[in-house]
Amino acid sequence: MTQGWDALDTELALWTEQGLHLPFWWRDDDAVAPSPALTRLEDLAARMEMPVHLAIIPRDATPELAAKVTQSAHLLPVVHGWAHKNHAPAAQKKCEFGSTRPIDLTLEEAEAGLTRLKELFGPRLIPMFVPPWNRVSSALLPWLAGLDYAMLSTYGPRKREHIAPGLTQINTHLDPIDWHGSRSLRDEEELLAGLVEILRARRTGSQDNDEPLGLLTHHLEHDDAIWRFCETLIARLLAGPAQPWRSNDKDMRI
Ligand SMILES: [Zn+2]
């Protein structure tokens, strides 16, 4: 094990000593169909007894995916935008639900995403909106609850729990993929140092520890190094102060 894992263990021991609990959740993005990688994800979730919120691209989702997810106690379907299509101008960061298109059009797509996945997943669908690339125009937020969404999930510590009337934000905080470099595992020391920093901030009260700490993965992109990192990390956290969080529509509504 590396220095980073040792530092994580030291931090987790402090949590345990102080009797603190870490709500912990897992989001995995971009599912459309069953695949060997999805089976591997489900196996890992089952082994860890850790549910995965699977962000599914509605336009392309297949009935076969619905069959696979419905059979699993560990895969929880949520809505990943509509088509995972970038509409941002060339110079801007990728975004499907940005402010460059008419709001009526983006709202129609957010609604179509929910409707399509309700058709496929029925009452198992969790009304969480996960905008592709974790970006969404703030102008859209007041309207999402009206479409029947209860939760929004992007990336980075949330600024507030209730982001709009009827809408609770639950973000992700740790993404192990080096998207702009190797597309394999990011530098492990850096990744773990960042995590320890987040945990320390939560333990000492400078960051919101009511927001479940979110691991963000993309099963279709994983190589062995990423799978290994995720497994080691989840096992470490669950052996310590982490408690799996799963969204529950009834509890989340305000
Ligand atoms: Zn995505």
Boltz pocket constraint, residues with backbone or C-beta under 6 A from the ligand:
constraints:
  - pocket:
      binder: B
      contacts: [[A, 29], [A, 30], [A, 80], [A, 84], [A, 132], [A, 133]]
      max_distance: 6.0
